[in-house]
Structures are given as structure tokens and as C-alpha cells.
Amino acid sequence: MKLYHLPLSGHAHRAVLFASLLGLAPELVEVDLAAGEHRTPAFLALNPFGQVPVLEDAGVIVADSNAILVYLAKKLGRTDWLPEDPAGAAAVQRWLSVAAGELAYGPAAARLITVFGARLNPEEVIARAHVLLARLEVHLANRDWLAADHPTIADVALYSYLAGAPEGNVDLAPYTAVRAFLQRMEALPGFVPFPQTAAGLRA
């Protein structure tokens, strides 16, 4: 099993993190995005979108971080991480959609500006980040996990970019419940930290 990744990518980190939480040790293959390796014919054959992460497992190619979370949970039959019942599966899917939507266009986008030099409007994406964080603060006020009474792939999908939000000048100080959630994630057996950069509020 190979996992093509970039250490500073939150999308890639969620795949690396979940593999570790499952006790898996895929071969990690770093893709040099700065050198354009993600645009080479060899990599585009794995993922025509030219994005990391990509999982290669005995001839099965899975691109997209959330798809990798689903694949690994299904492959190992881990219904604790990805429930099979309709309500449980829907609850997880709701947060996978948030990870691909509000999280990507808020905290993740803010970090893209400071860490990767993306040409985005800082005020706009930071404001989006705080809207999401306020909603998460309410959701997590009386619960430990996003979608169930135990961790699921929903929690894995949101962790990396929430943890890295300060690098995009998004202050987590007002969000007590969100910060407690991050600490619970970091206490899980097999947890792998998201590499920090000296950017934004961490500069």
C-alpha cells in the first residue's frame, strides 16, 4: 500500500492520520508539488486532477482524501469509524461535506494564503472560517465527537485544517469546545501530528 502525499497538505494529512489510527503503515511517497511533480504524466495517471493524496492499494487507486477515509474504513470493516446504519452513515457524510465545503473555503483557504502564497482574499476566507468555527463550537458544546458518541472519519476529516487554522491567521482562542475536540483527537492511539509551519499566528 502506497500513499502519495505532501506533509504540509491538510488533505494529505487526514489520510496519513487515519491510516495510522487504523494501525496501518502505508509506504509514504512524497510528491514535490513545488517542482510540479503533480503535473507529470506519471502522477496524472494516478489522479487526473493532479492533487494529493492518492492511495494505491494492490492495483486499486483511490484519489481524494475523503474517499481514502471511506475506502480504508470499508476495507477493514471498521463500522466504528464509518457506521453502516442509515442515520449513522448520513451523520458522517454531513461532516465530510463540510470538510469539502466550509472547511476547505474557510480555514484551509486562509492557510493556503500564508503557507502556499495563494491569491485569495484574506478577510473573506478568515470570516468564513469564523462562521464555521462558531457553528462547530455550538455543535461540540455538549458532545465529544462530531457525528457519534465515539470518533469517526468525520472527526478525522475536519481535524487537520482546524488544527492548522492559526497558520492562516484564524485565532482558535475563543473556541473552547473546538480546542477541546482537537485535544481529544490528539490523545487517540496512533495519532500523527500535522506538521506546523511558522506562518500566520504561529510566525
C-alpha positions in Angstrom: 0.0 0.0 0.0 1.4 3.4 -1.1 0.1 6.8 0.0 1.2 9.7 -2.2 1.2 12.8 0.0 2.7 16.2 0.8 3.4 16.7 4.5 2.1 20.3 4.6 -1.2 19.4 2.9 -4.1 19.0 5.4 -5.9 16.9 2.8 -2.9 14.5 2.7 -2.5 14.6 6.5 -6.1 13.4 7.1 -5.3 10.3 5.0 -1.9 9.7 6.8 -3.6 10.2 10.2 -6.4 7.8 9.5 -4.1 5.1 8.3 -2.1 5.4 11.5 -5.2 5.4 13.7 -6.1 2.1 12.0 -2.7 0.7 12.7 -1.7 0.7 9.0 1.7 1.7 7.8 1.5 2.5 4.1 4.6 3.5 2.2 4.6 7.3 2.1 5.6 8.8 -1.2 6.2 12.5 -1.0 5.0 14.4 -4.1 7.1 17.5 -4.8 4.4 20.0 -5.8 6.8 22.9 -5.9 8.7 21.1 -8.6 5.4 20.3 -10.5 5.6 16.6 -9.9 1.8 16.5 -9.5 1.6 17.6 -13.2 3.7 14.9 -14.6 2.1 12.2 -16.8 3.0 9.5 -14.2 1.2 11.3 -11.4 -1.7 12.4 -13.6 -2.2 8.7 -14.5 -2.9 8.2 -10.8 -5.1 11.3 -10.3 -6.0 13.3 -13.4 -6.9 16.2 -11.0 -3.2 16.5 -10.1 -3.9 16.5 -6.4 -2.6 14.7 -3.3 -3.3 12.4 -1.6 -3.6 9.3 -3.7 -3.8 5.8 -2.3 -2.5 2.8 -4.3 -3.6 -0.5 -2.8 -2.9 -3.7 -4.7 -3.9 -2.2 -8.0 -6.8 -0.1 -6.6 -6.2 3.6 -7.0 -8.2 6.0 -4.7 -7.8 9.7 -5.1 -9.4 12.4 -2.8 -8.8 12.4 0.9 -12.4 11.8 2.0 -12.6 8.9 -0.5 -9.5 7.4 1.0 -11.0 7.6 4.5 -14.1 5.8 3.3 -12.0 3.2 1.4 -9.8 2.3 4.4 -12.8 2.1 6.8 -14.7 -0.1 4.4 -11.6 -2.3 3.5 -11.0 -3.0 7.2 -14.7 -3.4 8.1 -14.4 -0.6 10.6 -18.0 0.3 11.2 -17.0 2.2 14.3 -15.2 4.7 12.1 -17.9 4.6 9.3 -21.3 3.4 10.5 -23.4 1.2 8.2 -26.8 2.2 9.6 -28.6 4.9 7.6 -28.7 7.6 10.3 -25.1 6.9 11.3 -23.8 7.0 7.8 -25.7 10.1 7.0 -24.3 11.9 10.1 -20.8 11.1 9.0 -21.5 12.2 5.4 -22.8 15.5 6.5 -19.4 16.4 8.0 -17.5 15.0 5.0 -19.4 17.5 3.0 -18.5 20.3 5.5 -14.8 19.2 5.1 -15.1 19.6 1.3 -17.1 22.8 1.6 -17.0 25.2 4.5 -13.7 23.9 5.9 -12.0 24.0 2.5 -13.2 27.5 1.7 -12.6 28.8 5.3 -9.7 27.6 7.5 -8.0 25.7 4.7 -8.1 28.6 2.3 -6.8 31.0 4.9 -3.8 28.7 5.4 -3.3 28.5 1.7 -2.6 32.2 1.6 0.1 32.2 4.3 1.7 28.8 3.7 1.5 28.5 -0.1 1.0 32.1 -1.3 -2.5 31.6 -2.7 -4.0 34.7 -4.2 -7.2 34.8 -2.1 -8.9 37.5 -0.1 -7.7 37.0 3.5 -10.6 38.9 5.1 -13.2 36.9 3.2 -11.8 33.5 3.9 -10.9 34.3 7.6 -14.5 35.5 8.0 -15.8 32.2 6.6 -13.5 30.3 9.0 -15.0 32.0 12.0 -18.6 31.3 10.8 -17.7 27.6 10.6 -15.9 27.7 14.0 -18.8 29.3 15.7 -21.1 26.6 14.4 -18.7 23.9 15.5 -18.5 25.5 18.9 -22.2 25.2 19.3 -22.3 21.6 18.0 -19.5 20.5 20.2 -20.7 22.3 23.4 -22.3 19.1 24.8 -20.7 16.3 22.8 -17.2 15.0 22.3 -17.3 14.0 18.7 -19.0 15.4 15.5 -21.1 12.5 14.3 -21.4 9.9 17.0 -20.6 9.1 20.6 -17.1 8.0 19.5 -14.6 9.2 16.9 -15.5 8.6 13.2 -14.0 9.6 9.9 -16.0 12.8 10.2 -13.6 13.9 13.0 -10.6 12.9 11.0 -11.8 14.8 8.0 -12.0 18.1 10.0 -9.1 17.8 12.3 -6.1 18.8 10.2 -7.3 22.2 8.9 -8.9 23.1 12.2 -5.6 22.3 14.0 -3.7 24.3 11.3 -6.1 27.3 11.3 -3.8 29.6 13.3 -1.3 29.4 10.4 -3.9 31.2 8.3 -4.4 33.9 10.9 -7.5 32.3 12.3 -7.5 32.5 16.1 -8.9 29.5 17.9 -8.7 31.1 21.3 -12.4 32.0 21.6 -13.5 28.4 20.7 -13.1 26.4 23.9 -15.1 23.4 22.7 -13.3 23.2 19.4 -9.9 23.3 21.1 -11.0 20.5 23.5 -12.1 18.5 20.4 -8.6 18.9 18.9 -7.1 17.7 22.2 -9.3 14.6 22.2 -8.2 13.8 18.6 -4.5 14.3 19.6 -5.0 11.8 22.5 -6.2 9.0 20.3 -3.8 5.9 20.0 -1.9 6.2 16.7 -2.3 9.9 16.4 0.1 11.6 14.0 0.5 15.4 14.3 0.0 17.8 11.4 3.4 19.4 10.8 3.3 23.1 11.8 4.8 26.0 9.9 5.9 29.4 11.1 3.1 31.2 9.4 0.2 33.4 10.4 -0.4 33.5 14.1 2.4 30.9 14.5 5.0 33.1 12.8 
